[in-house]
Amino acid sequence: MAAQENIHKTPYFNGPTSFLVMVKTRILIVTGSSGGHIFPALSLINSLNDKSISIDTLLVLPRKRSGKDIVLCGSRIEYLSASSIKIKLNFKNLCAVFNFLKSIFESLFILAEFKPQVVVGFGSLTSVPVVFLAWLFRIKTMLHEQNVLPGRANKFLAPFADRIAVSFFKTKDYLKPYQEKIVLTGNPLRQELKLCSKIDSLRFFGMDKNKLTILVMGGSQCSSSVNRAFLTCISKLKSRERLQVVHLTGELDYSMLKDEYERLGIEVRIFSFLKEMEFAYSASDIVISRAGATTIAELIYFSLPAILIPYPFAYRHQSFNAWFLESYGAAVMIGEGQLPGGRLGEALADLLNTPAKIESMRSAYGNIPRTQADNLLREATISLA
């Protein structure tokens, strides 16, 4: 009887009756709780499950995501107790340390039960025990970094990874000791995000094709400071009748902003949350937003001029992301501290008064390298198996 081989070599037994033995490649994917971590992880699962190769996936998430709506794409799911730890001596942090130690034992049980050939970590503290233990057990490991500046978890795990997939070529500069492990894949987007025609997208919102459309969003946390700063600056614009706005407010500010927009008489479509983001991006001429990794990848895909306001408490990730687009001339970066001084209004007025600058920013995206991120990340993962 021939030795059983990997599925990629079509394993079989020889005997009186030959038959195919399907051996599934088992891939464990572990990620943090934010959308910036989860969306690319789900995209990888979608890509792995969408092919003819027999693959069994397991998604591992922090327990605080338990019970929330997550499209599992046919994957099993397990939870770890890990939660963020800060450098403070208080009861909350003591609990966080205990939960991290607990997550080490949980990771052991998950690895022993699932027996993956490959473990892929998408960053955050949740990835640390799973990827490190996988390395100890000689399981192949890969990291995916979504931001320009690598996160602390991925920087810690880099020595233990067999491969490091990055979303931006600039990230290599911050991982110099591990150059031979690095592969540029890009940051995979949600499958439903497809470029639509501008006419169809404006029709979806019931908006005017002759007006300039501004999309405002505060990232996954729907920032109140961005919401209020934009409301202040648009209320002072003299030619706001030429504008129309799609504003994603989040739950907290929705009622207040709705009332203020009605008082100002501004043409707006306001949402606490919008699932059909492909229409929002495709309809827009300018985006005002935070600078999370997923937002940056989406702006690049849709080639959208942007005013970016990095979230100041994200380990400098968003500042580096915004700087990356600004360095190409595709975006303008504004610091959080500049919002009270009216810098957002100045930047927006400058773009509105010089339409050629908007077109120049859109054209600048043509100089940014692009990849088929979902395919490249899938191939990088499977090749380790």
Residue pairs with C-beta under 8 A, 6 or more apart in sequence:
1 13
1 14
1 15
2 12
2 13
2 14
4 11
4 13
4 21
4 23
5 11
6 23
6 25
6 385
7 22
7 23
7 24
7 25
7 53
7 54
8 53
8 385
10 20
11 20
11 21
11 22
11 23
12 18
12 19
12 20
12 21
13 19
13 21
22 54
23 54
24 54
24 55
24 56
25 53
25 54
25 55
25 56
25 117
25 118
25 382
25 385
26 55
26 56
26 57
26 58
26 114
26 115
26 116
26 117
26 118
27 48
27 55
27 56
27 57
27 58
27 116
27 117
27 118
27 119
27 120
27 381
27 385
28 57
28 58
28 60
28 110
28 111
28 114
28 116
28 118
28 119
28 120
28 130
28 134
29 41
29 44
29 45
29 57
29 58
29 59
29 60
29 75
29 119
29 120
29 122
30 59
30 60
30 61
30 80
30 119
30 120
30 121
30 122
30 126
30 127
30 130
30 131
31 37
31 38
31 41
31 59
31 60
31 61
31 121
31 122
31 123
31 124
31 126
31 127
32 38
32 62
32 122
32 123
32 124
32 125
32 126
32 127
33 61
33 62
33 64
33 65
33 124
33 126
34 124
34 220
34 292
35 220
35 292
35 294
36 146
36 147
36 220
36 292
36 293
36 294
37 122
37 123
37 124
37 146
38 61
38 65
38 70
38 122
39 188
39 189
39 190
39 294
40 122
40 144
40 146
40 187
40 188
40 294
40 373
40 377
41 59
41 120
41 122
41 144
42 59
42 70
42 71
42 72
42 73
42 190
43 188
43 189
43 190
43 191
43 373
43 374
43 377
44 120
44 144
44 188
44 374
44 377
44 378
44 381
45 57
45 59
45 72
45 73
45 74
45 75
46 73
46 191
46 374
47 188
47 374
47 375
47 377
47 378
48 55
48 57
48 378
48 381
48 382
49 55
49 57
49 73
49 74
49 75
51 378
53 382
55 382
57 73
57 74
57 75
57 76
58 75
58 76
58 77
58 78
58 110
58 114
58 116
59 72
59 75
59 76
59 77
59 78
60 77
60 78
60 79
60 80
60 107
60 110
60 126
60 130
61 70
61 77
61 78
61 79
61 80
61 126
62 79
62 80
62 81
62 82
62 83
62 124
62 126
63 79
63 80
63 81
63 82
63 83
64 83
65 79
66 79
70 77
78 106
78 110
80 103
80 106
80 107
80 110
80 126
80 129
80 130
81 99
81 100
81 102
81 103
81 106
82 99
82 100
82 103
82 125
82 126
82 128
82 129
83 95
83 96
83 99
83 100
83 125
84 96
84 125
85 93
85 96
85 97
85 100
85 125
86 93
86 96
100 125
100 129
103 126
103 129
104 129
104 133
106 129
107 129
107 130
107 133
108 133
110 130
111 119
111 130
111 133
111 134
111 137
111 139
116 134
116 139
117 139
117 140
117 384
117 385
118 139
118 140
118 141
118 142
118 381
118 384
118 385
119 130
119 131
119 134
119 139
119 140
119 141
119 142
120 141
120 142
120 143
120 144
120 381
121 127
121 130
121 131
121 141
121 142
121 143
121 144
121 153
121 154
121 157
121 161
122 143
122 144
122 146
123 143
123 144
123 145
123 146
123 151
123 153
123 154
124 151
124 153
125 153
127 143
127 153
127 154
127 157
128 153
128 156
128 157
131 141
131 143
131 157
131 160
131 161
132 157
132 160
134 140
134 141
135 141
135 160
135 161
140 162
140 384
140 385
141 157
141 160
141 161
141 162
141 163
142 161
142 162
142 163
142 164
142 165
142 380
142 381
142 384
143 154
143 157
143 158
143 161
143 163
143 164
143 165
144 164
144 165
144 166
144 167
144 185
144 377
145 151
145 154
145 164
145 165
145 166
145 167
145 171
146 167
146 187
146 293
146 294
146 297
147 167
147 168
147 171
147 293
147 317
147 320
147 321
148 167
148 168
148 170
148 171
148 317
148 320
148 321
148 323
148 324
149 171
149 174
149 315
149 316
149 317
149 320
149 321
150 158
150 171
150 174
150 175
151 315
151 317
152 315
154 164
155 174
155 175
158 164
158 175
158 177
158 178
158 181
159 177
159 178
161 178
161 181
162 181
162 384
163 181
163 182
163 183
163 380
163 384
164 175
164 178
164 181
164 182
164 183
165 182
165 183
165 184
165 185
165 376
165 377
165 380
166 172
166 175
166 182
166 183
166 184
166 185
167 184
167 185
167 186
167 187
167 293
167 297
167 373
168 184
168 324
169 184
169 369
170 324
171 182
172 179
172 182
172 184
175 182
183 376
183 380
184 369
184 371
184 376
185 371
185 373
185 376
185 377
185 380
186 297
186 370
186 371
186 372
186 373
186 376
186 377
187 293
187 294
187 296
187 297
187 373
188 373
188 374
188 377
189 294
189 297
189 298
189 301
189 373
189 374
192 278
193 277
193 278
193 281
193 298
193 301
194 278
195 278
195 281
195 282
195 301
195 302
196 278
196 279
196 282
197 282
198 209
198 282
198 283
199 209
200 279
200 282
201 278
201 279
201 280
201 282
201 283
202 208
202 209
202 213
202 283
204 276
204 279
204 283
205 246
205 269
205 279
205 283
206 269
207 213
207 244
207 246
207 267
207 269
207 283
208 244
208 267
211 242
211 243
211 244
211 267
212 242
212 243
212 244
212 285
212 286
212 352
213 243
213 244
213 245
213 246
213 283
213 284
213 285
213 286
214 243
214 244
214 245
214 246
214 284
214 285
214 286
214 287
214 288
214 348
215 245
215 246
215 247
215 248
215 280
215 281
215 283
215 284
215 286
215 287
215 288
215 289
215 304
216 226
216 227
216 230
216 245
216 246
216 247
216 248
216 287
216 288
216 289
217 226
217 247
217 248
217 287
217 288
217 289
217 290
217 295
218 224
218 225
218 226
218 227
218 248
218 249
218 250
218 289
218 290
219 289
219 290
219 291
219 292
219 295
219 311
220 292
221 250
221 290
221 311
222 248
222 249
222 250
222 251
222 252
222 253
222 272
223 250
223 290
223 309
223 311
224 250
224 252
224 253
225 309
225 336
225 339
226 288
226 289
226 290
226 309
226 339
227 247
227 249
227 250
227 253
227 257
228 253
229 309
229 339
229 340
229 344
230 247
230 288
230 344
231 257
231 260
231 261
232 342
232 344
232 345
233 342
233 344
233 345
233 348
234 240
234 243
234 245
234 264
234 266
234 348
235 260
235 264
236 345
237 243
237 345
237 348
237 349
237 352
239 352
240 264
240 266
242 352
243 266
243 267
243 352
244 267
244 268
244 269
245 261
245 266
245 267
245 268
245 269
246 268
246 269
246 271
246 274
246 280
246 283
246 284
247 257
247 261
247 268
247 269
247 270
247 271
248 271
248 272
248 273
248 274
248 280
249 257
249 270
249 271
249 272
250 272
250 273
251 272
251 273
254 270
254 272
257 270
258 270
261 268
261 270
274 280
277 298
281 287
281 298
281 302
281 304
282 302
284 302
284 304
285 304
285 305
285 358
286 304
286 305
286 306
286 307
286 348
286 351
286 358
287 299
287 304
287 305
287 306
287 307
288 306
288 307
288 309
288 344
288 348
289 295
289 299
289 306
289 307
289 308
289 309
290 308
290 309
290 310
290 311
290 318
291 308
291 309
291 310
291 311
291 318
291 319
291 321
291 322
291 325
291 333
292 311
292 314
292 317
292 318
292 321
293 317
293 321
296 321
296 322
296 324
296 325
297 373
299 306
299 325
299 330
299 331
300 325
300 330
300 365
300 368
300 370
301 370
303 330
303 362
303 365
303 366
304 362
305 330
305 331
305 351
305 358
305 361
305 362
306 325
306 330
306 331
306 332
306 361
307 331
307 332
307 334
307 344
307 347
307 348
307 351
308 318
308 321
308 322
308 325
308 326
308 331
308 332
308 333
308 334
309 322
309 333
309 334
309 335
309 336
309 339
309 344
310 318
310 319
310 321
310 322
310 333
310 335
310 336
311 318
311 336
312 318
312 319
312 335
312 336
312 337
319 333
322 331
322 333
323 333
325 331
325 333
325 368
326 332
326 333
328 364
328 365
328 367
328 368
329 360
329 361
329 364
330 361
330 362
330 364
330 365
330 368
331 361
332 347
332 351
334 343
334 344
334 347
335 343
338 344
350 357
351 357
351 358
